[in-house]
Amino acid sequence: MDKFRSIEVFIEVADHQGFAAAARKLNMSSPAVTRAISMLEDQLGTRLLVRTTRSVRLTESGRRFLEDGRRILQELAEAEEAAVGSHAAPRGELHITAPVLFGRMYVTPILGDFLDIHPQLTARTLFVDRVVNLMDEGLDVAIRIGELPDSSLIATRCGTVRQMMFASPAYLEKYGVPQHPDDLVNHRLIQSFAITNSPNSMFQENGRPLSVRTGPKVRMNTNDAVIALAVGGWGLSRLLSYQIAPYLSDGRLQRVLGEFELAPLPIHVVHQEGRMVSAKVRAFVDFMVAQLRADTHLN
């Protein structure tokens, strides 16, 4: 068995925390899996796994080698795809992450169109309102909203969004339209954890930061719930512009305090840096960036 295959076997054993489960996944016998791990440990001169009658766990060396092994196999796959040529048809499984609502509203329909064009591809999505590590989660591409920290990721800017205050016309008719952020103390506010968990709301006035202590009446952990409560006429809230764009367009929600909004936030499509970018990632990033840049709600 070659070393690359041994690394693949080791990763499966570590992921499944057992030899039998890894053997089933790899369609190998348990003794063959055991031999592959023993050969790899002999070649490295260190113990990677601690085996007991009831469990298998990684040693410290094993934990370090697991991360390196994933990277080695990924780079090997990228090298093989690059050798085929830049015009090779994308194939394999594409792993994508994005914020929950952005994933539903934008990534999902774009991904469907992309898979129709490339039938040899499959896809797996992880839509969560947190920043995930691409390597740790085994992901290829991420859509990130907001300023990016310095990193080794390749980022392509494809649009902007704004934080917007909004309410339903019925609420504004009943309670009045705030003319200044200071007026918010007299309103019923709905806060989304995804935007902030602070009792203060940030705005800008004449180019200078403005902090207003608002004290929300309701704090909610999903943006869908925030929108539903606001559409029902209960109170004012703030979300990203793309999240409420359909409701602004059909009149169910109305934008307020627009002149005090913060600067726009960039949207980037990011992927891991490497000597070679796989055909599936290259094709998907190009397709996603073109579609997002063409959307008027994101510019």
N, C-alpha and C positions, 0 to 999 in steps of 0.2 A: 504494500500500500504506500502511495507517495505521500509526502509531507502535507501537501495541501488537503488531501482527503483526510488525513489524520486530524488536521486542524478543524475541518468541518465536523468530524465525529465528536471531537472534544467540545465544540460549541453546542452541539445538540445535547450531549450529556449534561453540560452545565445548565442549559436552558430548561431541560426536563428534570434535572436533579435526580437522574437515575439512568442506569445502563439499559434496562429493559425497555423503557419508554423511548429512549434514543434509538435503540435497535429497531423498534417497530416503525418509527418515523423514517429511518434510513433504509428500511427493508434489508436489514442485516441480522445476523445471529448475534446473540448476546456475547458469546465467546469472541467473535470477530471484533466487536466494539471494544471489549476488554483488551484484546491484543493491540488494537490501534492506539489506545490511550497509553498502554505500557511502552509501546515503541516510541511514541512522542515524548514521553517522560524520559526515556533512556537517551534520546537524541538531545534533549534540552539539558539533561543532567539535573533535573529538579522534579519534585513531586507537585503535580497540579491539582490533584483531587485527593480528598481523604474519604475512604470508603468504610462504612460500617454495615452491619447486617440490616440496618433500617434506613440509612440515608447516605447521600453523597453530597459533600460540600467542597467548595473551592478553598485551596490554600491561598496564602497571600500572593505567592507566585502565580497561582492559577487565576486569581482575579485580574492581575496585571496582564497576563497572557491572553485572557478572554477578550479584553478590549483590543489588544494588538491583533489578535487573530481575526476579529471581525473586520478590522481595517484592512488587513492583508487580503482577505477573500474579496472584499469590496473592490480594492484596487486591482486585483486579478481580473474580476469580472469586467471592470472598466477597461482594462488593457485589452481584453479579448474583443470587446465591442469596438474599441477604437481600431483594432487591427482589421476588422471586417470592413471598416470604412465609414466615413462620416455620413454617407447616404444610406446606411443600412436601415432596414425597417425597425422601429422601436419594438422591443419585445420584453417579456418578463412582467414583474409586478411593480407598480409605481406606488410609493408610499407618500402621502400628502397630509400636512396638518394646516389648520387655519382656525381663526376664532369661530365660535359656534354659529352665530347668525351670518357672518360673512361666508362661512362654508356652505350653509344652506342656500343663501340667496345668490351667491356668485360662483363659488367653486363647483358646486354640484352640477348645475346646468352646463358649465364650460367643460367639466370633466366628462360628462356624458357625450358631448359633441366630439371631444378628443378621442374617446374610446371607439366611437363610431368610425372615425378616420383610421384608427390603428387597431384592427381586430386582434392582433397578436399580443396586445397588452391587457393586463388586468390591473386593478387598483385597490388600494386600502386607504381609508381616510381616518384621521384622528382630529375631530373638531372639538376643541377645548378652549376656554377663555384663560389660557395661561401660556407662557412661553416655554416650549419644550426643547430639550437638547436633541438635535437631529440624530447624532450618532448613538446616543443612549437609547433612543426610541426606535432606531432602525428606520429613519425617515429619509426621503429623498429631497422633498421640496416643502417649504413653509411659506405661508403668506403672513407677513408681519405688519401690524399697524402701529405707527409711532416711530420716534427716533431710534435708530439702531446703535447699540454699543459697538465698540471696536471688537472685531472678531475675525476669524479666518473664513467666514461665510462670504460667498459671492452674492451680492444684492443688486437687483434691478428695480428701479423705481417705476411704478406704473400708475400712480394716481395719488389723490389726497382726499381726506375727509375732515370734517369739522365736528367739534362738540357743540351741539345745539340744544337750547332750551325750547320746550314745546308744551302744548296743552291742547285739549279739544276746544272747538269753538263754543260748546255749551259751558265748559268751565270758565272760559274767559268772559263770556257774557254774564255769568253769575257773579264772578269774583273780581272782574276787571283785568285789564292787560297791564302787567308791570312795565314801567317806563325806564327803570334803572335797577341794577342788581340789588340795591338796598331795599327795594320794594318787596323782595322775596320773603322777608321776615313776616309779611302779612299773608303769605300764601301757604297752601298745603303742598308740600314737596314730597316727591317720590324719588328715592335714591337707588341707583344701581351699584352693587358692589363691583361690577366690572369696570365702572368709570372711576369711582373713588369710594373710600371708606371713611373719608374725613368729614367732620361736621362743617368744614369751610368749603366754599365754592370759589374757584378761581375764574376771574374774568380779566379783561384789559380795558382801560379807559384812556383815550388819547395816547395810545402806545405804551402806557405804563401798566404794570400788574395791579390788579385789584382783587383783594380777598374779602369775601363776604361770609360771615357766619350765618348759616341758613337753618341748621337744625331740622333735618327731614322728619316728617311724620311717619313715613313708611320706608324701610330699607329692604330691598329685594335682591335675591341672588341670581335671578335670570332676567335677561332683557325682554324676553317675550312677556313675562308677567308685568314688567314696568309698562310696556306699551299697552297691554290690555287694560290696565287700571287707568292709564291716561286717556285712552280712547273712550273709556266709559265715563269720562268727565269728572274723575275724582280729584285730580291735582295736576301740578306742573312737574316736569322732570327734565333730565338732560341725558342724551345719548349721542352716539356718533351719527352723522348725517345720513350715511347709507342705510342705517338701521331703521330710520323713520321715513325715508324717501317715498315709499309707496303710499304712506298715510298722509304725507304732505301733498302728494300729487292728487289724491282723491278727496282732499278736504277734511278727512277725519281728524287730522292734527294741524295745528298752526304754529309756526315758528315765532318765538318772541326773543327780545333782547339781542337781536342779530348784530347790532353795532358794537356790542361788548364781548363778542366771541373771541376766544383765543386763536392764535395762529393755526393754520391747517396742519394736520398730521399726515406724514407721508405713508404710502402703502408700498411695500417692497415684496417681490418674490425672491426668496433666498434659497440657496442650496450649498452643499459642502464644496469647499475648494479642493481641487485635485489636479494632477497632471493632465487627466483626461476626464471629460464629462460624458457619461453614458448617453447613448442615442435616445433612450426614453426620457431622461431628464432634460437633455437639450431641446428635444422636440416639445415637451410639455411646457417648459419655461417659456419658450418662444410663443407658443400658442396662448398660454395664459396671459402673458404680458400684453400681447396684441389685443386680446378681448377686453381686458380691464382698461387699457388706455382708450379704447373706443367708447367706453361707457360714460355718458355725460354726467351721471350722478357721482362719479369718482374724480371729477376734474373741476 
